[in-house]
Amino acid sequence: MEDPVISKIKSQFDKKGNPSKIPLMSGKQFFEARAETDGVYVDNLKKEPFLPWEIFTEAVNCIKENNGKVKKGNATNSKLGDPNLGLDTLEGYIASKVYGCRKGDPVFKRVTPIASILAWAEICENTRGQIELRSEEKELCIYENNPDSKSIEMRNLEAELEEIQKIKEFDQQTADWEKEVGKLRTELEVREKLLLEKDSELQALQEKFTKKSEEAQRLESRLIEKEDEIESLTEKLLEETENGKTLAEKISTKEKEIEKLEKSVSVKDKDLKTLAEEVITRTGEMRKIEEKLSLKERKINTMETMLATAEEKVKKLEKQLSAFEGEEKLAVQLREKEEFIKQLKGTLASKEEAFSRVSEENRKYKMQHKLASEGLRQIEEQKASKKWWKRL
């Protein structure tokens, strides 16, 4: 025997139509419900629109266990066992009894369509925050909980009411079936006509389907070829990626070397500036030395000229001496001349030493100038090498 709660809901669908518009508690808004063999489908529960018949039976049992009135409960941002979603609420009771939820589990909100359908089926009264059985259902609940208080007349009355309800339901079902049969016959005639028209269209579609199948096979073969190409390209891409990583590592190493080179160049630049300053200073000193050297050379040239003149005079005196050996006066003059020649030779020797020192200093200066030029050339080459790395 079917549960009376389920029978009453199905009977209401038979009366009001399937699907039916179910009013919410305010009566101003509605949702659509459709009865099926396994339960009711509603359109205001997007994720889980199906409500099995068991859920309505257990909902009424929960209300009965709480003396005909129970809190609905609130599953929004709550878990089973929270103060506003206890097992003594309709939402919590259904979650535990029907869906097997445990304390601490989140609960999907279903109480709104359940309470609205029970109120629409005239089983309960749906009020704000709670739901309770209607007065006649409460009396049945009281008698069910206290079977000893039932009278024979009440039992007979219940049996009669049940028979009358069954007869009404059967009459209503018969009328509905007749209407449904008439509709089906009309639809069948229309569909037979449409079926004849669709046969020719079906043949044309079959031919198109055959062509499309052939095209699909060709496309599948092309797709397989493209997949092979994609695999090969993917392998190449992986290789290029690895090469790119290696190149990036090399570039990073080169950048570090360039940074070191830049630091070295900056140090060399400082050294070059210092060396350039020293070269400028030495150039000034060298100019002074060259001026002194030119002055010394002029003096030496003068002394050499004087020495050559003196030697000529000595030669003349020697000739005169040989002619006048007995004359003392000439001997004295000759000694004086010889002394003068010795002095000139000493002066010439000191001048030659000074000239050799100046020559040595000039040689050292030229060597320093050459080293400085070589250092400048190396620095320029390093700078050019640095620019080349930067272009990379």
Contacts in CASP RR format, 6 or more apart in sequence:
PFRMAT RR
TARGET T0000
AUTHOR 0000-0000-0000
METHOD contacts of the structure
MODEL  1
MEDPVISKIKSQFDKKGNPSKIPLMSGKQFFEARAETDGVYVDNLKKEPF
LPWEIFTEAVNCIKENNGKVKKGNATNSKLGDPNLGLDTLEGYIASKVYG
CRKGDPVFKRVTPIASILAWAEICENTRGQIELRSEEKELCIYENNPDSK
SIEMRNLEAELEEIQKIKEFDQQTADWEKEVGKLRTELEVREKLLLEKDS
ELQALQEKFTKKSEEAQRLESRLIEKEDEIESLTEKLLEETENGKTLAEK
ISTKEKEIEKLEKSVSVKDKDLKTLAEEVITRTGEMRKIEEKLSLKERKI
NTMETMLATAEEKVKKLEKQLSAFEGEEKLAVQLREKEEFIKQLKGTLAS
KEEAFSRVSEENRKYKMQHKLASEGLRQIEEQKASKKWWKRL
3 53 0 8 1.000
3 57 0 8 1.000
5 56 0 8 1.000
5 57 0 8 1.000
5 60 0 8 1.000
5 123 0 8 1.000
6 53 0 8 1.000
6 56 0 8 1.000
6 57 0 8 1.000
7 169 0 8 1.000
8 121 0 8 1.000
8 122 0 8 1.000
8 123 0 8 1.000
9 35 0 8 1.000
9 40 0 8 1.000
9 53 0 8 1.000
9 56 0 8 1.000
9 117 0 8 1.000
9 118 0 8 1.000
9 121 0 8 1.000
9 123 0 8 1.000
10 35 0 8 1.000
11 121 0 8 1.000
11 165 0 8 1.000
11 169 0 8 1.000
11 172 0 8 1.000
12 20 0 8 1.000
12 120 0 8 1.000
12 121 0 8 1.000
12 122 0 8 1.000
13 20 0 8 1.000
13 33 0 8 1.000
13 35 0 8 1.000
14 169 0 8 1.000
14 172 0 8 1.000
14 173 0 8 1.000
14 176 0 8 1.000
15 172 0 8 1.000
18 34 0 8 1.000
18 35 0 8 1.000
19 32 0 8 1.000
19 33 0 8 1.000
19 34 0 8 1.000
19 35 0 8 1.000
20 32 0 8 1.000
20 33 0 8 1.000
20 34 0 8 1.000
20 120 0 8 1.000
21 30 0 8 1.000
21 31 0 8 1.000
21 32 0 8 1.000
22 30 0 8 1.000
22 31 0 8 1.000
22 32 0 8 1.000
22 33 0 8 1.000
22 42 0 8 1.000
22 113 0 8 1.000
22 116 0 8 1.000
22 117 0 8 1.000
22 120 0 8 1.000
23 29 0 8 1.000
23 30 0 8 1.000
23 116 0 8 1.000
23 120 0 8 1.000
24 30 0 8 1.000
24 31 0 8 1.000
24 112 0 8 1.000
24 116 0 8 1.000
25 115 0 8 1.000
25 116 0 8 1.000
25 119 0 8 1.000
25 126 0 8 1.000
25 127 0 8 1.000
25 128 0 8 1.000
31 42 0 8 1.000
31 43 0 8 1.000
31 44 0 8 1.000
31 113 0 8 1.000
31 116 0 8 1.000
32 42 0 8 1.000
32 43 0 8 1.000
33 40 0 8 1.000
33 41 0 8 1.000
33 42 0 8 1.000
33 43 0 8 1.000
33 113 0 8 1.000
33 117 0 8 1.000
34 40 0 8 1.000
34 41 0 8 1.000
34 42 0 8 1.000
38 50 0 8 1.000
38 52 0 8 1.000
38 53 0 8 1.000
39 50 0 8 1.000
39 51 0 8 1.000
39 52 0 8 1.000
39 53 0 8 1.000
40 50 0 8 1.000
40 51 0 8 1.000
40 53 0 8 1.000
40 56 0 8 1.000
40 117 0 8 1.000
41 49 0 8 1.000
41 50 0 8 1.000
41 51 0 8 1.000
42 49 0 8 1.000
42 51 0 8 1.000
42 113 0 8 1.000
43 49 0 8 1.000
44 112 0 8 1.000
44 113 0 8 1.000
45 51 0 8 1.000
45 108 0 8 1.000
45 110 0 8 1.000
45 113 0 8 1.000
47 108 0 8 1.000
48 108 0 8 1.000
48 110 0 8 1.000
51 110 0 8 1.000
51 113 0 8 1.000
51 114 0 8 1.000
51 117 0 8 1.000
52 98 0 8 1.000
54 98 0 8 1.000
55 94 0 8 1.000
55 98 0 8 1.000
55 110 0 8 1.000
55 114 0 8 1.000
56 114 0 8 1.000
56 117 0 8 1.000
56 118 0 8 1.000
58 93 0 8 1.000
58 94 0 8 1.000
58 97 0 8 1.000
58 98 0 8 1.000
59 90 0 8 1.000
59 93 0 8 1.000
59 94 0 8 1.000
59 114 0 8 1.000
59 115 0 8 1.000
59 118 0 8 1.000
60 118 0 8 1.000
60 123 0 8 1.000
60 124 0 8 1.000
60 133 0 8 1.000
60 137 0 8 1.000
62 70 0 8 1.000
62 90 0 8 1.000
62 93 0 8 1.000
62 94 0 8 1.000
62 97 0 8 1.000
63 69 0 8 1.000
63 70 0 8 1.000
63 90 0 8 1.000
63 124 0 8 1.000
63 131 0 8 1.000
63 132 0 8 1.000
63 133 0 8 1.000
64 133 0 8 1.000
64 141 0 8 1.000
64 144 0 8 1.000
64 145 0 8 1.000
66 88 0 8 1.000
68 132 0 8 1.000
68 133 0 8 1.000
68 138 0 8 1.000
68 141 0 8 1.000
69 130 0 8 1.000
69 131 0 8 1.000
69 132 0 8 1.000
69 133 0 8 1.000
70 88 0 8 1.000
70 89 0 8 1.000
70 90 0 8 1.000
70 93 0 8 1.000
70 130 0 8 1.000
70 131 0 8 1.000
70 132 0 8 1.000
71 88 0 8 1.000
71 89 0 8 1.000
71 90 0 8 1.000
71 129 0 8 1.000
71 130 0 8 1.000
72 89 0 8 1.000
72 90 0 8 1.000
72 91 0 8 1.000
72 111 0 8 1.000
72 115 0 8 1.000
72 129 0 8 1.000
72 130 0 8 1.000
72 131 0 8 1.000
73 84 0 8 1.000
73 85 0 8 1.000
73 86 0 8 1.000
73 89 0 8 1.000
73 90 0 8 1.000
73 91 0 8 1.000
73 92 0 8 1.000
73 111 0 8 1.000
73 129 0 8 1.000
74 84 0 8 1.000
74 85 0 8 1.000
74 91 0 8 1.000
75 85 0 8 1.000
75 91 0 8 1.000
75 92 0 8 1.000
75 95 0 8 1.000
75 106 0 8 1.000
75 107 0 8 1.000
75 108 0 8 1.000
75 109 0 8 1.000
75 110 0 8 1.000
75 111 0 8 1.000
76 109 0 8 1.000
78 84 0 8 1.000
78 85 0 8 1.000
78 107 0 8 1.000
79 85 0 8 1.000
79 103 0 8 1.000
79 104 0 8 1.000
79 105 0 8 1.000
79 106 0 8 1.000
79 107 0 8 1.000
80 86 0 8 1.000
80 87 0 8 1.000
80 92 0 8 1.000
80 95 0 8 1.000
80 96 0 8 1.000
80 101 0 8 1.000
80 102 0 8 1.000
80 103 0 8 1.000
80 104 0 8 1.000
80 105 0 8 1.000
80 106 0 8 1.000
80 107 0 8 1.000
81 87 0 8 1.000
81 92 0 8 1.000
81 103 0 8 1.000
81 104 0 8 1.000
82 104 0 8 1.000
85 91 0 8 1.000
85 92 0 8 1.000
85 107 0 8 1.000
86 92 0 8 1.000
87 93 0 8 1.000
87 96 0 8 1.000
90 111 0 8 1.000
90 114 0 8 1.000
90 115 0 8 1.000
90 131 0 8 1.000
91 107 0 8 1.000
91 109 0 8 1.000
91 110 0 8 1.000
91 111 0 8 1.000
92 101 0 8 1.000
92 107 0 8 1.000
94 110 0 8 1.000
94 111 0 8 1.000
94 114 0 8 1.000
95 101 0 8 1.000
95 105 0 8 1.000
95 107 0 8 1.000
95 108 0 8 1.000
96 102 0 8 1.000
99 108 0 8 1.000
101 107 0 8 1.000
115 124 0 8 1.000
115 126 0 8 1.000
115 131 0 8 1.000
116 126 0 8 1.000
118 124 0 8 1.000
118 126 0 8 1.000
118 131 0 8 1.000
119 125 0 8 1.000
119 126 0 8 1.000
119 131 0 8 1.000
122 134 0 8 1.000
123 133 0 8 1.000
123 134 0 8 1.000
123 137 0 8 1.000
124 131 0 8 1.000
124 132 0 8 1.000
124 133 0 8 1.000
124 134 0 8 1.000
124 137 0 8 1.000
125 131 0 8 1.000
125 132 0 8 1.000
125 133 0 8 1.000
125 134 0 8 1.000
132 138 0 8 1.000
133 141 0 8 1.000
142 149 0 8 1.000
143 149 0 8 1.000
143 150 0 8 1.000
143 154 0 8 1.000
251 392 0 8 1.000
254 389 0 8 1.000
254 392 0 8 1.000
257 389 0 8 1.000
258 386 0 8 1.000
258 389 0 8 1.000
258 390 0 8 1.000
261 382 0 8 1.000
261 385 0 8 1.000
261 386 0 8 1.000
261 389 0 8 1.000
262 386 0 8 1.000
264 382 0 8 1.000
265 379 0 8 1.000
265 382 0 8 1.000
265 383 0 8 1.000
265 386 0 8 1.000
268 378 0 8 1.000
268 379 0 8 1.000
268 382 0 8 1.000
269 379 0 8 1.000
272 375 0 8 1.000
272 376 0 8 1.000
272 379 0 8 1.000
275 372 0 8 1.000
275 375 0 8 1.000
276 372 0 8 1.000
278 372 0 8 1.000
279 368 0 8 1.000
279 369 0 8 1.000
279 372 0 8 1.000
282 365 0 8 1.000
282 368 0 8 1.000
282 369 0 8 1.000
285 365 0 8 1.000
286 362 0 8 1.000
286 365 0 8 1.000
289 358 0 8 1.000
289 361 0 8 1.000
289 362 0 8 1.000
289 365 0 8 1.000
290 362 0 8 1.000
292 358 0 8 1.000
293 355 0 8 1.000
293 358 0 8 1.000
293 359 0 8 1.000
293 362 0 8 1.000
296 351 0 8 1.000
296 354 0 8 1.000
296 355 0 8 1.000
296 358 0 8 1.000
297 355 0 8 1.000
299 351 0 8 1.000
300 348 0 8 1.000
300 351 0 8 1.000
300 352 0 8 1.000
300 355 0 8 1.000
303 344 0 8 1.000
303 347 0 8 1.000
303 348 0 8 1.000
303 351 0 8 1.000
304 348 0 8 1.000
306 344 0 8 1.000
307 341 0 8 1.000
307 344 0 8 1.000
307 345 0 8 1.000
307 348 0 8 1.000
310 337 0 8 1.000
310 340 0 8 1.000
310 341 0 8 1.000
310 344 0 8 1.000
311 341 0 8 1.000
313 337 0 8 1.000
314 334 0 8 1.000
314 337 0 8 1.000
314 338 0 8 1.000
314 341 0 8 1.000
317 330 0 8 1.000
317 333 0 8 1.000
317 334 0 8 1.000
317 337 0 8 1.000
318 334 0 8 1.000
320 330 0 8 1.000
321 330 0 8 1.000
321 331 0 8 1.000
321 334 0 8 1.000
324 330 0 8 1.000
END
